[in-house]
Amino acid sequence: MNMKNKARVILAGDIGGTRTRLGLFDVSSGSLRSLSGQTFPSKDYDSVETIIRMFLKGREKVSIACLGVAGPIVEGIAIATNLPWRIAEKTIERSLHIKKTVLINDLVANAYGIRVLKGKDFETLNIGKKQRGNAAVLSAGTGLGAAILFWDGMQYLPSPSEGGHVEFGPSNRLELELLRYLFDLYGHVSYERVLSGAGLFSIYQFLRDSGQFGAEPEWLADKMKREDPAAAIAGTAGLKKDKCCAETLDLFVSIYGAAAGNLALQVMAVSGVYIGGGIAPKIIGKLKDGTFMNSFRNKGRLSRIVERIPVRVIMNDRAAVLGAAAYAADLARG
């Protein structure tokens, strides 16, 4: 469908298990201009159509919508991984009177977002030496997502991946015990069971139940009941108020680095690895203390390859929305 010279306002979205971020953009001038944006708690709504309808009420008519969805997409239909939603392009077009709707994986949206972000939107974990070739994105948040940026010789072509659901691979005895602990709970243990908000809490429970840190402080148990447990653990670790929380965050970051290094090797991401998602910006101090990169580089005979790969953290929480907008703008231009 050639939308050239027809589209003026596009809708972009980032549909996650915790938050749904939406934005309207004007593309009439040939570039993206943000008009408005809003964030919604995803689990408070029965469908994405309900959220979009609320957001668009009283606003300009949309010609094209592009939504990044956390989950696999097959023939224009997405089943959200951490939400009870079935999202379909045709349903959105029909119910919301939008001429063209495109669903892309949320990590693909992040990948498109990288090209429109500014230098201030990143923190560097490893300067490395950028080379021509593939890049990759790994993002831990409500779940764990991955995407590949294939270099075709002239440009990067983002491609989806469900690499967050591959089996967790321990790299030392402590992680092997963690695997056994989680296996007893879930049977199949993916990286998402470890590298996510729920995964951070699972690591804490594993270390707490080991008994090596003594009894759980009552104030901490109360804090985790009042707040999101992962946020409570990370915050407590950052303040160095509890050794079990500090060890939890250390193990989480170490596994995160190892998983990012694995992805780098799997796709030969010599141009760079980007760390996205909602967790990384909140623990950026810990990510920069060397724990992450020590695990990232620890690849045996190929350590010399990964140690040269640039690693950067995406700090802008609107990266996926901007990426979805960039994708829609390309459609609008034909």
C-alpha positions as CSV (number, residue, x, y, z in Angstrom):
1,M,0.0,0.0,0.0
2,N,1.6,3.3,-1.1
3,M,0.8,5.9,1.5
4,K,3.1,8.5,0.0
5,N,1.8,12.1,0.3
6,K,-1.4,10.7,2.0
7,A,-0.3,10.3,5.6
8,R,0.2,13.2,7.9
9,V,-0.3,11.9,11.4
10,I,0.9,8.4,12.5
11,L,0.4,6.5,15.7
12,A,3.3,4.7,17.2
13,G,3.2,2.3,20.2
14,D,5.3,0.1,22.5
15,I,3.0,-2.6,24.0
16,G,4.7,-4.2,27.0
17,G,3.6,-6.4,29.8
18,T,3.8,-3.6,32.3
19,R,3.3,-0.4,30.3
20,T,1.8,0.6,27.0
21,R,3.4,3.8,25.5
22,L,1.7,5.6,22.7
23,G,2.7,8.6,20.7
24,L,1.4,10.7,17.8
25,F,3.8,12.0,15.2
26,D,3.5,14.4,12.2
27,V,5.3,13.3,9.1
28,S,4.0,15.9,6.7
29,S,7.4,17.7,6.5
30,G,9.3,14.5,5.7
31,S,10.7,14.2,9.2
32,L,9.2,12.9,12.5
33,R,7.7,15.6,14.7
34,S,6.3,14.4,18.1
35,L,2.8,15.8,18.8
36,S,1.8,14.0,22.0
37,G,2.4,10.9,24.0
38,Q,1.0,9.0,27.0
39,T,1.8,5.9,29.0
40,F,-0.8,3.4,30.3
41,P,-0.5,0.6,32.8
42,S,-1.2,-2.4,30.5
43,K,-2.8,-4.7,32.9
44,D,-5.5,-2.2,33.9
45,Y,-7.1,-2.7,30.5
46,D,-8.8,-5.5,28.6
47,S,-7.3,-4.8,25.2
48,V,-4.9,-2.6,23.3
49,E,-7.9,-1.2,21.3
50,T,-9.4,0.2,24.6
51,I,-6.1,2.0,25.3
52,I,-5.7,3.4,21.8
53,R,-9.3,4.5,21.7
54,M,-8.8,6.5,25.0
55,F,-5.6,8.0,23.7
56,L,-7.0,9.1,20.4
57,K,-10.2,10.6,21.8
58,G,-10.3,14.3,20.7
59,R,-7.0,14.0,18.8
60,E,-6.2,14.2,15.1
61,K,-7.2,11.4,12.8
62,V,-4.5,8.7,12.2
63,S,-3.6,7.4,8.8
64,I,-1.0,4.8,9.8
65,A,-0.3,2.9,13.1
66,C,2.8,0.9,13.9
67,L,2.8,-0.9,17.2
68,G,5.8,-2.7,18.8
69,V,4.5,-5.7,20.7
70,A,6.3,-7.9,23.3
71,G,5.7,-11.3,21.7
72,P,5.9,-13.2,18.5
73,I,3.9,-11.9,15.5
74,V,2.6,-14.3,12.8
75,E,0.6,-13.0,9.8
76,G,-0.4,-9.8,11.4
77,I,-1.5,-11.3,14.7
78,A,0.4,-11.1,18.0
79,I,-0.3,-13.0,21.2
80,A,1.3,-10.8,23.9
81,T,3.8,-12.9,26.0
82,N,3.0,-11.3,29.4
83,L,-0.6,-10.1,28.7
84,P,-3.9,-11.9,28.0
85,W,-4.3,-10.0,24.8
86,R,-4.6,-11.1,21.2
87,I,-3.6,-8.2,19.0
88,A,-4.5,-8.2,15.3
89,E,-3.7,-5.6,12.6
90,K,-7.1,-6.0,10.9
91,T,-9.0,-5.7,14.2
92,I,-7.3,-2.4,15.0
93,E,-7.9,-1.1,11.5
94,R,-11.6,-2.0,11.6
95,S,-12.5,-1.0,15.1
96,L,-10.5,2.2,15.2
97,H,-10.9,3.3,11.6
98,I,-7.2,3.4,10.8
99,K,-6.3,2.9,7.2
100,K,-3.1,0.9,7.8
101,T,-1.8,-0.9,10.9
102,V,1.4,-2.8,11.2
103,L,2.6,-4.9,14.1
104,I,6.3,-5.4,14.7
105,N,8.1,-7.1,17.6
106,D,8.9,-4.7,20.4
107,L,12.6,-5.4,20.1
108,V,12.5,-4.7,16.4
109,A,10.9,-1.4,17.3
110,N,13.8,-0.8,19.7
111,A,16.2,-1.6,16.9
112,Y,14.6,0.9,14.6
113,G,14.7,3.4,17.5
114,I,18.5,3.2,17.8
115,R,18.9,5.0,14.5
116,V,16.9,8.1,15.7
117,L,18.3,8.3,19.2
118,K,20.9,10.9,20.2
119,G,24.3,10.3,21.9
120,K,22.8,11.4,25.2
121,D,20.3,8.6,25.0
122,F,23.1,6.0,25.6
123,E,25.5,5.0,28.3
124,T,28.7,3.1,27.3
125,L,29.7,-0.1,29.0
126,N,32.5,-1.0,26.5
127,I,33.9,1.4,24.0
128,G,35.3,-1.4,21.9
129,K,36.1,-1.0,18.2
130,K,33.1,-0.7,16.0
131,Q,33.3,-2.7,12.8
132,R,31.0,-3.2,9.8
133,G,28.7,-6.1,10.5
134,N,25.7,-7.1,12.5
135,A,24.5,-5.6,15.7
136,A,22.1,-6.9,18.4
137,V,19.7,-5.8,21.1
138,L,19.0,-7.5,24.4
139,S,16.4,-6.1,26.7
140,A,15.3,-7.2,30.2
141,G,12.1,-5.8,31.6
142,T,8.8,-7.5,32.4
143,G,10.2,-10.2,30.1
144,L,13.4,-10.7,28.1
145,G,13.6,-9.8,24.4
146,A,16.2,-9.9,21.7
147,A,16.6,-8.6,18.2
148,I,19.2,-8.8,15.4
149,L,20.3,-5.9,13.2
150,F,21.6,-7.6,10.0
151,W,24.1,-5.5,8.0
152,D,23.4,-6.0,4.3
153,G,26.4,-3.9,3.2
154,M,24.5,-0.7,3.1
155,Q,22.1,-0.6,6.0
156,Y,20.9,-2.4,9.1
157,L,17.8,-4.6,8.7
158,P,16.2,-5.3,12.1
159,S,14.9,-8.9,12.6
160,P,12.9,-10.3,15.4
161,S,14.0,-13.1,17.7
162,E,12.5,-15.0,20.6
163,G,16.0,-15.7,22.1
164,G,14.8,-14.7,25.5
165,H,13.0,-18.0,25.7
166,V,16.0,-20.3,25.0
167,E,17.2,-22.5,27.9
168,F,19.2,-20.8,30.6
169,G,22.8,-22.0,30.5
170,P,24.8,-21.8,33.8
171,S,28.4,-20.7,33.6
172,N,29.5,-21.6,37.2
173,R,28.5,-23.8,40.1
174,L,26.3,-21.1,41.7
175,E,24.3,-20.6,38.5
176,L,24.0,-24.4,38.2
177,E,22.4,-24.4,41.7
178,L,20.1,-21.6,40.5
179,L,19.1,-23.7,37.5
180,R,18.2,-26.6,39.8
181,Y,16.2,-24.4,42.0
182,L,14.2,-22.9,39.1
183,F,13.9,-26.3,37.4
184,D,12.0,-27.7,40.5
185,L,9.6,-24.7,40.2
186,Y,9.1,-24.5,36.4
187,G,10.5,-27.6,34.6
188,H,11.7,-25.6,31.6
189,V,14.0,-22.7,32.6
190,S,14.5,-20.0,30.0
191,Y,16.7,-17.0,30.2
192,E,13.6,-14.9,30.8
193,R,13.0,-16.8,34.1
194,V,16.2,-15.2,35.2
195,L,16.7,-12.0,33.3
196,S,13.4,-10.1,34.0
197,G,11.7,-8.4,36.9
198,A,10.3,-11.7,38.0
199,G,13.6,-13.3,37.4
200,L,15.4,-10.9,39.7
201,F,13.0,-11.8,42.5
202,S,13.5,-15.5,41.7
203,I,17.3,-15.1,42.1
204,Y,16.7,-13.3,45.5
205,Q,14.4,-16.2,46.6
206,F,17.1,-18.7,45.6
207,L,19.8,-16.9,47.6
208,R,17.5,-16.3,50.5
209,D,16.4,-19.9,50.7
210,S,20.0,-21.1,50.6
211,G,20.3,-19.9,54.2
212,Q,23.7,-18.3,53.8
213,F,22.5,-14.8,54.5
214,G,20.5,-15.6,57.7
215,A,16.9,-14.7,58.2
216,E,15.2,-12.2,55.9
217,P,14.8,-8.8,57.6
218,E,11.2,-8.0,58.5
219,W,11.5,-4.5,57.0
220,L,12.7,-6.0,53.7
221,A,9.8,-8.5,53.6
222,D,7.4,-5.7,54.2
223,K,9.0,-3.5,51.6
224,M,8.6,-6.2,49.0
225,K,4.9,-6.6,49.8
226,R,4.3,-2.9,49.4
227,E,6.4,-2.4,46.3
228,D,7.4,-4.3,43.2
229,P,9.8,-6.9,44.6
230,A,12.3,-6.4,41.8
231,A,12.4,-2.7,42.4
232,A,12.7,-3.2,46.1
233,I,15.6,-5.6,45.8
234,A,17.5,-3.4,43.3
235,G,16.9,-0.3,45.4
236,T,18.0,-2.0,48.6
237,A,21.1,-3.4,46.8
238,G,22.0,0.0,45.5
239,L,21.9,1.4,49.1
240,K,24.0,-1.6,50.4
241,K,21.4,-2.2,53.1
242,D,21.2,-6.0,52.7
243,K,23.8,-8.4,51.6
244,C,21.4,-10.9,50.0
245,C,20.0,-8.1,47.8
246,A,23.5,-7.0,46.9
247,E,24.4,-10.6,45.9
248,T,21.1,-10.9,44.0
249,L,21.9,-7.9,41.8
250,D,25.5,-9.0,41.3
251,L,24.3,-12.5,40.1
252,F,21.6,-10.9,37.9
253,V,24.1,-8.5,36.2
254,S,26.7,-11.3,35.7
255,I,24.1,-13.5,34.0
256,Y,22.9,-10.5,31.9
257,G,26.4,-9.9,30.7
258,A,27.0,-13.6,29.8
259,A,23.7,-13.7,27.9
260,A,24.6,-10.5,26.0
261,G,28.0,-12.0,25.1
262,N,26.2,-15.2,23.9
263,L,24.0,-13.2,21.6
264,A,27.0,-11.3,20.3
265,L,28.7,-14.5,19.3
266,Q,25.5,-16.1,17.9
267,V,25.0,-13.3,15.4
268,M,28.5,-12.0,15.2
269,A,27.4,-8.6,16.4
270,V,30.8,-6.9,15.8
271,S,29.1,-3.5,15.2
272,G,27.7,-3.4,18.7
273,V,25.4,-4.8,21.3
274,Y,22.7,-2.6,22.8
275,I,21.1,-3.2,26.2
276,G,17.5,-2.1,26.3
277,G,14.5,-2.6,28.5
278,G,13.2,-1.0,31.6
279,I,15.7,-2.6,34.1
280,A,19.0,-1.5,32.7
281,P,18.6,2.3,33.2
282,K,17.6,1.8,36.8
283,I,20.7,-0.2,37.7
284,I,23.2,1.6,35.4
285,G,25.6,2.1,38.2
286,K,25.9,-1.6,38.8
287,L,26.1,-2.3,35.0
288,K,29.1,0.0,34.8
289,D,31.1,-1.5,37.7
290,G,32.7,-4.2,35.6
291,T,30.5,-7.2,36.6
292,F,28.5,-7.1,33.3
293,M,31.5,-6.8,31.0
294,N,33.6,-9.4,32.8
295,S,30.9,-12.0,32.0
296,F,30.3,-10.6,28.5
297,R,34.0,-11.1,27.7
298,N,34.4,-14.5,29.3
299,K,34.0,-16.6,26.2
300,G,37.0,-18.8,26.2
301,R,38.9,-18.9,22.9
302,L,36.7,-16.2,21.4
303,S,37.1,-13.7,24.3
304,R,39.3,-11.7,22.0
305,I,36.4,-11.3,19.6
306,V,33.8,-10.1,22.1
307,E,36.1,-7.8,24.1
308,R,36.3,-5.6,21.0
309,I,32.5,-5.3,20.6
310,P,31.0,-1.9,21.6
311,V,28.3,-2.3,24.3
312,R,25.9,0.5,25.1
313,V,22.8,0.9,27.3
314,I,19.7,2.5,25.9
315,M,18.6,5.1,28.5
316,N,15.6,6.6,26.6
317,D,12.4,4.7,27.7
318,R,10.7,5.9,24.5
319,A,13.2,4.2,22.2
320,A,10.6,1.6,21.0
321,V,7.9,4.2,20.4
322,L,10.4,6.3,18.4
323,G,11.4,3.2,16.4
324,A,7.8,2.3,15.7
325,A,7.3,5.9,14.5
326,A,10.3,5.7,12.3
327,Y,9.0,2.5,10.7
328,A,5.6,4.0,10.2
329,A,7.2,7.1,8.7
330,D,9.0,4.9,6.1
331,L,5.6,3.4,5.2
332,A,4.1,6.9,4.9
333,R,6.9,8.0,2.5
334,G,6.3,5.0,0.3
